Amino acid sequence: MIPATTFKGKRVALFGLGGSGLATAKSLVAGGAEVFAWDDNPDSVAKAAGEGVNTVDLHSVDWTTISSFVLSPGVPLTHPKPHWSVALARAEGVEIIGDVEIFVRERRALAPDCPFIAITGTNGKSTTTALIAHILAASGRDTQLGGNIGRAVLTLDPPKEGRFFVVECSSYQIDLAPTLNPTAGILLNLTPDHLDRHGTMQHYAEIKERLVAGAETAIVGVDDSYCELIADRVERGGHKVMRISKRQPLADGLYAEGSHIIRAETGATSSIADLDGIQTLRGAHNAQNAAAAIGACLAVGVSVAEIQSGLKSFPGLKHRMQPVGRRRQVVFVNDSKATNAEAAAPALSSYQRIYWIAGGLPKEGGITSLAPLFSHIVKAYLIGEAASSFAATLGEQVPYEISGTLDRALAHAAADADQDGEASAVMLSPACASFDQYKNFEVRGDAFVGHVAGLEDVTMLIDMPTGGK
């Protein structure tokens, strides 16, 4: 845990006592703050009280005595309308912050020079974050990974000299971190997302921009117009900017050329990494993730040789285009995180011959947007509630069967792929939520891995998960 010592002796209100909120409350208490915590869920209040947190209905607090208001990221700050606790704080001019802001204040107080890499973007955040942390840890560096991935940021070990922090930041967290100042800040890309929370695409982009605007080195993907303009603005503001692209050569920066990541500096170019053969970094989207990770690691002093070694040993992120097993020419890929068509597209574009397991609880739009990738699908195995609608979309373009359940789909797909004789992938990339058959996408992905492990003659590429349906 990171005790919030910068709040010692201060009266702090806090709303939201879920996982990260409760961790934040404990951090503040450990740092010596007087905390007044609340939640709209009575069960969360009771749990916090049972763990030693002072719980008080914030309607009854004297806000004129409160120095800071800590809001959990999932609680509305602006749209569709501010939460009632936000209105109370604003009425008395109390600053509104989140757990990432507490972390950056602690870092400045304890070890302002310890490397801090912050990552945001609409897509690819988690893979990029995990890849950076892997490269750092594999090189023997003291590495802390958290934020919007894995552990809440205030549950990490405290900042100290030589300790590296790799923190994924959602737009919600950035919105509550006004003094965010990473050593290296990454903005991967921007597409419409969370507009119910931020109101407009412009406001969403402005929030994301804050992460790189405060960075010593800003690493910005320039393959969309929003990020291209942000890179220009940040550079005009006097910050060092490293541009990255998965689509086009750059005069200065890092870009993908085939499987190579090219570094361009002052007119000279050189291949800094080759992703060919790295199964966990297949596809153009992962070329962007790798370029961003390379840029961040260079910015904090990691050598090219260490980066190259880390890329090659990257195990991938669970449930995201994760190669989990192999049998002869067939690789088994767990992409359970793909809960809609847009999320399934990268995996479908990364393999040329796919035995595709899809379906579950359908999302709006179905899989019609994936039509340009149907040529990659040898056969589809449809499961869950979406099976009949997906079958109608596939029509005569793609052979399919309605398998119904994941175990049946996997068994049939594996048998068909084995008879194929060509290099192919049996892939779970459902383009659906899991809730019709599984508690969440993690449980669905673990079930897929378990079924793969049960096949004959399969060499598993990962450790077996625990848990079940």
C-alpha positions in Angstrom: 0.0 0.0 0.0 1.0 3.6 -0.6 0.1 5.6 2.5 -1.3 9.0 1.4 1.1 11.0 3.6 0.5 14.2 1.7 -3.0 14.3 3.2 -1.8 13.9 6.8 -3.9 16.0 9.2 -6.4 16.9 6.5 -10.2 16.3 6.5 -11.0 14.3 3.3 -14.4 13.3 2.0 -14.6 10.3 -0.2 -17.4 8.8 -2.3 -17.4 5.4 -3.8 -16.3 2.3 -1.8 -15.9 -0.3 -4.5 -12.5 -2.0 -4.9 -10.4 1.1 -5.8 -12.4 3.4 -3.5 -11.9 1.2 -0.5 -8.2 1.0 -1.2 -8.1 4.8 -1.5 -9.8 5.2 1.8 -7.4 2.9 3.5 -4.4 4.7 1.9 -5.7 8.0 3.3 -6.3 6.6 6.7 -2.8 5.1 6.7 -1.3 8.4 5.7 -3.0 10.2 8.6 -6.0 11.9 7.0 -9.3 12.2 8.7 -11.6 10.4 6.3 -15.4 10.7 5.8 -16.4 8.0 3.3 -19.7 7.1 1.8 -21.4 5.1 -1.0 -24.9 4.8 -2.3 -24.7 1.0 -1.8 -25.3 0.1 1.9 -23.3 -3.1 1.5 -20.2 -1.2 0.4 -20.6 1.2 3.4 -20.9 -1.7 5.8 -17.9 -3.5 4.4 -15.7 -0.3 4.6 -16.9 0.3 8.2 -16.0 -3.3 9.1 -12.5 -2.6 7.8 -11.9 0.4 9.9 -13.0 3.2 7.6 -15.0 6.1 9.1 -18.3 6.1 7.1 -20.5 9.1 7.2 -23.4 10.2 5.0 -21.8 13.1 3.0 -25.0 15.0 3.1 -24.3 15.6 6.8 -20.7 16.7 6.5 -19.6 20.3 7.0 -18.0 20.8 3.6 -16.4 24.1 4.7 -13.9 22.0 6.7 -13.1 19.6 3.9 -9.8 20.1 2.1 -10.2 17.5 -0.7 -13.0 15.3 -2.1 -11.9 12.0 -3.5 -14.3 10.6 -6.1 -14.2 7.0 -7.4 -13.6 6.9 -11.2 -16.9 5.2 -11.9 -19.0 7.9 -10.3 -20.3 10.6 -12.8 -18.3 13.9 -12.5 -20.0 15.8 -15.4 -22.3 13.7 -17.6 -25.1 12.8 -17.8 -25.2 15.0 -14.7 -22.8 15.3 -11.7 -23.4 13.0 -8.8 -25.0 14.7 -5.8 -21.7 14.4 -3.9 -20.0 16.4 -6.7 -22.5 19.1 -6.4 -21.9 19.4 -2.6 -18.1 19.6 -3.1 -18.4 22.2 -5.8 -20.7 24.4 -3.8 -17.9 24.9 -1.3 -15.1 25.0 -3.8 -13.5 21.8 -2.6 -11.1 20.2 -5.1 -12.3 17.0 -6.6 -9.6 14.3 -7.3 -9.1 10.6 -7.7 -6.7 7.9 -6.7 -4.3 8.6 -9.5 -3.9 12.2 -8.4 -3.1 11.0 -4.8 -0.4 8.7 -6.3 1.2 11.5 -8.3 1.3 13.7 -5.2 3.0 10.9 -3.2 5.5 10.4 -6.0 6.4 14.0 -6.1 6.8 14.0 -2.3 8.7 10.8 -1.9 10.7 10.1 -5.1 10.0 12.7 -7.9 12.6 11.2 -10.2 11.4 7.5 -10.0 10.3 6.6 -13.6 6.5 6.7 -14.1 4.9 5.6 -17.3 1.2 6.4 -17.8 -0.8 4.9 -20.7 -4.2 5.8 -22.2 -6.1 5.6 -25.4 -9.4 4.1 -26.6 -8.0 0.7 -27.6 -4.8 -1.2 -26.7 -4.2 0.3 -23.3 -4.0 -2.9 -21.4 -1.8 -4.8 -23.8 0.6 -1.8 -24.0 0.7 -1.5 -20.2 1.4 -5.2 -19.7 4.0 -5.2 -22.4 5.9 -2.3 -20.9 5.8 -3.8 -17.4 7.0 -7.1 -18.8 10.0 -5.5 -20.6 11.0 -3.6 -17.5 10.6 -6.6 -15.1 12.3 -9.0 -17.6 15.3 -6.6 -17.6 15.6 -6.9 -13.8 14.0 -3.6 -12.8 11.8 -3.1 -9.8 8.5 -2.7 -11.6 5.0 -1.8 -10.2 2.0 -2.4 -12.5 -1.5 -1.1 -11.8 -4.2 1.5 -12.3 -7.0 0.6 -14.6 -5.4 -2.8 -15.1 -4.9 -5.3 -12.2 -4.2 -3.6 -8.9 -5.6 -0.3 -7.8 -2.7 2.3 -8.0 -2.6 3.0 -4.2 -2.2 -0.7 -3.4 1.2 -0.7 -5.1 4.5 -0.4 -3.2 5.4 3.2 -2.3 7.5 5.3 -4.7 11.3 5.2 -4.2 14.4 5.8 -6.2 14.9 3.2 -8.9 11.3 1.8 -8.7 9.4 1.9 -12.0 5.7 2.5 -12.1 3.5 1.5 -15.1 0.0 2.8 -14.7 -2.9 2.4 -17.1 -5.3 5.4 -16.9 -8.9 5.5 -18.1 -10.4 8.8 -19.1 -12.3 8.7 -15.8 -9.1 8.6 -13.9 -7.4 11.3 -15.9 -10.4 13.6 -15.4 -9.7 13.3 -11.6 -5.9 13.8 -11.9 -5.3 17.5 -12.6 -1.5 17.4 -11.9 -0.7 14.2 -13.7 2.9 14.4 -14.8 4.4 11.0 -16.0 8.0 10.6 -17.1 6.6 9.1 -20.3 2.9 9.5 -21.2 1.3 7.4 -23.9 -1.8 8.3 -25.9 -2.4 5.4 -28.3 -5.5 6.4 -30.3 -8.9 8.0 -30.0 -12.3 6.7 -31.3 -15.7 7.6 -29.9 -16.1 6.0 -26.5 -17.7 6.7 -23.1 -19.6 9.7 -24.6 -22.4 9.0 -22.2 -19.9 10.0 -19.5 -18.0 12.8 -21.3 -20.8 14.3 -23.4 -18.9 14.9 -26.7 -16.0 13.5 -28.5 -14.2 16.8 -28.2 -14.5 16.7 -24.4 -13.4 13.1 -24.3 -10.3 14.0 -26.4 -9.5 17.0 -24.2 -9.4 14.7 -21.2 -7.2 12.2 -22.8 -4.8 15.0 -24.0 -4.1 15.9 -20.3 -2.1 12.8 -19.8 0.5 13.6 -22.5 0.3 17.3 -22.0 1.9 16.9 -18.6 4.5 14.3 -19.6 8.2 14.8 -19.9 8.1 12.7 -23.0 4.7 12.4 -24.9 4.3 9.3 -27.0 1.4 9.8 -29.3 -0.2 7.6 -32.0 -0.9 9.8 -35.0 -3.1 7.5 -37.1 -6.3 9.4 -36.2 -7.0 13.1 -36.6 -7.6 13.8 -33.0 -4.3 12.4 -31.8 -2.4 14.0 -34.7 -3.7 17.4 -33.6 -2.9 16.6 -30.0 0.7 15.7 -30.9 1.1 19.0 -32.6 -0.4 21.0 -29.7 1.7 19.2 -27.1 4.9 19.8 -29.1 4.1 23.5 -29.5 3.7 23.6 -25.8 7.4 22.8 -25.4 7.2 19.1 -24.6 9.2 16.4 -26.2 6.9 14.4 -28.5 7.6 10.9 -30.0 5.1 10.1 -32.7 4.1 6.5 -33.5 2.2 5.0 -36.4 1.1 1.6 -37.6 0.1 2.9 -41.0 2.6 5.4 -42.3 6.4 6.2 -42.3 7.3 9.1 -40.1 10.1 11.6 -40.4 10.8 11.3 -36.7 9.3 8.7 -34.4 8.5 5.0 -34.5 6.4 3.3 -37.1 5.6 -0.2 -38.4 6.9 -1.4 -41.7 5.8 -5.0 -42.2 6.9 -6.9 -39.0 9.6 -4.3 -38.3 9.3 -1.3 -35.9 11.4 1.4 -37.5 13.0 4.3 -35.6 13.4 7.5 -37.6 15.7 10.2 -36.2 16.9 13.3 -38.0 16.5 11.8 -41.4 18.0 8.4 -40.6 16.0 5.2 -40.2 16.8 1.8 -38.6 14.9 -1.3 -37.6 14.7 -1.3 -33.8 12.6 -4.5 -33.4 11.2 -7.3 -35.5 7.9 -8.7 -34.4 7.9 -11.6 -36.8 7.2 -14.9 -35.0 6.1 -13.2 -31.8 2.6 -14.8 -31.6 1.5 -12.5 -28.8 2.2 -9.4 -30.9 0.5 -10.3 -34.2 -1.4 -7.7 -36.2 -1.2 -4.0 -37.0 -2.8 -3.0 -33.7 -0.1 -4.8 -31.8 2.5 -3.1 -33.9 1.2 0.2 -32.6 1.2 -1.2 -29.0 4.8 -2.4 -29.5 5.9 0.9 -30.9 4.4 2.7 -27.9 6.1 0.3 -25.5 9.4 0.7 -27.2 9.1 4.5 -27.1 8.3 4.5 -23.4 11.1 2.1 -22.5 13.6 4.2 -24.4 12.4 7.3 -22.6 13.1 5.8 -19.2 16.6 4.4 -20.1 16.0 0.8 -21.2 18.5 -0.4 -23.7 17.5 -1.6 -27.2 18.8 -5.1 -26.4 16.7 -5.3 -23.3 13.6 -4.1 -25.2 14.2 -6.7 -27.9 14.6 -9.5 -25.4 11.4 -8.4 -23.5 9.3 -8.3 -26.7 10.3 -11.8 -27.6 9.4 -13.2 -24.2 6.1 -11.3 -23.8 3.4 -13.9 -22.8 0.5 -11.7 -23.9 -2.4 -10.5 -21.9 -5.0 -13.1 -20.7 -8.1 -13.4 -22.9 -6.7 -10.9 -25.6 -5.4 -12.8 -28.7 -3.7 -15.1 -26.3 -2.1 -18.2 -27.9 -2.8 -20.9 -25.3 -2.0 -24.2 -27.0 -0.7 -25.8 -30.1 -1.3 -29.1 -31.9 0.7 -29.8 -35.0 -0.1 -26.9 -37.5 -3.0 -25.5 -35.3 -2.7 -22.8 -32.7 -5.5 -22.3 -30.2 -6.2 -18.6 -29.4 -8.2 -17.2 -26.5 -9.7 -13.8 -27.4 -12.6 -14.0 -25.0 -12.2 -10.3 -24.2 -13.6 -9.5 -27.7 -17.1 -8.8 -26.5 -18.3 -6.9 -29.6 -17.5 -6.9 -33.3 -15.0 -4.1 -33.2 -13.0 -5.9 -30.5 -13.0 -9.1 -32.5 -11.7 -7.5 -35.7 -8.0 -7.3 -34.7 -7.8 -11.1 -34.0 -9.7 -12.0 -37.2 -7.4 -9.7 -39.2 -4.2 -11.3 -37.7 -4.7 -14.9 -39.0 -5.4 -16.1 -42.5 -7.1 -19.4 -41.8 -9.5 -19.3 -38.8 -11.8 -21.8 -37.3 -13.9 -19.2 -35.5 -15.9 -19.8 -32.3 -18.3 -16.9 -31.9 -21.5 -16.0 -30.1 -22.9 -15.4 -26.7 -25.1 -12.4 -25.6 -25.2 -10.3 -28.8 -24.4 -6.6 -28.9 -26.1 -4.0 -31.1 -25.0 -4.3 -34.7 -24.1 -8.0 -34.5 -21.2 -9.0 -36.7 -22.1 -7.2 -39.9 -19.1 -4.9 -39.7 -16.8 -7.9 -39.8 -17.9 -8.9 -43.3 -14.5 -7.7 -44.9 -12.8 -10.3 -42.7 -15.0 -13.2 -43.5 -12.5 -14.4 -46.1 -10.2 -15.3 -43.2 -12.8 -17.7 -41.7 -12.6 -21.3 -42.9 -15.7 -22.2 -40.8 -17.6 -20.7 -37.9 -18.9 -22.5 -34.8 -21.7 -20.5 -33.2 -22.7 -20.6 -29.6 -25.1 -19.0 -27.2 -28.1 -16.6 -27.8 -26.4 -15.0 -30.8 -26.0 -18.2 -32.8 -29.1 -17.9 -35.0 -28.6 -14.2 -35.8 -24.9 -14.7 -36.5 -25.8 -17.6 -38.8 -28.2 -15.3 -40.7 -25.4 -12.7 -41.2 -22.9 -15.3 -42.3 -25.4 -16.8 -44.7 -23.7 -18.4 -47.7 -20.4 -16.4 -47.3 -19.0 -18.5 -44.5 -19.6 -22.2 -43.7 -21.0 -22.5 -40.2 -22.6 -24.8 -37.7 -24.7 -24.0 -34.6 -22.7 -25.7 -31.9 -24.6 -24.2 -29.0 -22.0 -24.6 -26.3 -18.3 -23.8 -26.1 -17.1 -27.3 -25.4 -18.9 -28.7 -28.4 -17.7 -25.8 -30.6 -14.1 -26.3 -29.5 -14.2 -30.1 -30.1 -15.6 -29.7 -33.6 -13.3 -26.8 -34.6 -10.2 -28.6 -33.4 -11.1 -31.8 -35.3 -11.8 -29.8 -38.5 -8.6 -27.8 -38.2 -6.6 -30.9 -37.6 -7.9 -32.4 -40.9 -7.1 -29.2 -42.7 -3.4 -29.9 -42.8 -2.5 -26.2 -43.2 -1.4 -23.7 -40.6 -4.5 -22.4 -39.0 -6.0 -21.0 -35.7 -8.9 -22.3 -33.7 -10.0 -19.0 -32.1 -12.5 -18.0 -29.5 -13.2 -14.4 -30.4 -16.9 -14.2 -29.6 -18.0 -10.7 -30.6 -20.5 -11.0 -27.8 -20.9 -10.6 -24.1 -20.7 -13.8 -22.0 -23.6 -13.4 -19.7 -25.9 -15.9 -21.3 -23.6 -18.8 -20.4 -20.8 -17.4 -18.2 -20.3 -15.0 -15.4 -17.9 -12.9 -17.3 -15.4 -13.0 -20.2 -12.6 -14.2 -17.9 -14.6 -17.2 -16.9 -15.5 -17.9 -20.5 -11.8 -17.6 -21.5 -10.7 -19.9 -18.7 -13.3 -22.4 -19.8 -11.9 -22.3 -23.3 -8.4 -22.9 -22.1 -9.6 -25.8 -20.0 -11.2 -27.4 -23.0 -8.1 -26.9 -25.1 -6.0 -28.6 -22.4 -8.4 -31.6 -22.5 -7.7 -32.3 -26.1 -5.2 -35.0 -27.1 -1.7 -34.2 -28.2 -2.0 -30.5 -27.3 1.1 -28.6 -26.1 -0.1 -25.9 -23.7 1.7 -22.6 -24.1 0.5 -21.1 -20.8 -0.1 -22.1 -17.2 -3.5 -23.5 -16.5 -6.1 -21.1 -15.0 -8.1 -21.9 -11.9 -11.9 -21.4 -11.5 -14.8 -22.4 -13.6 -18.2 -21.6 -15.0 
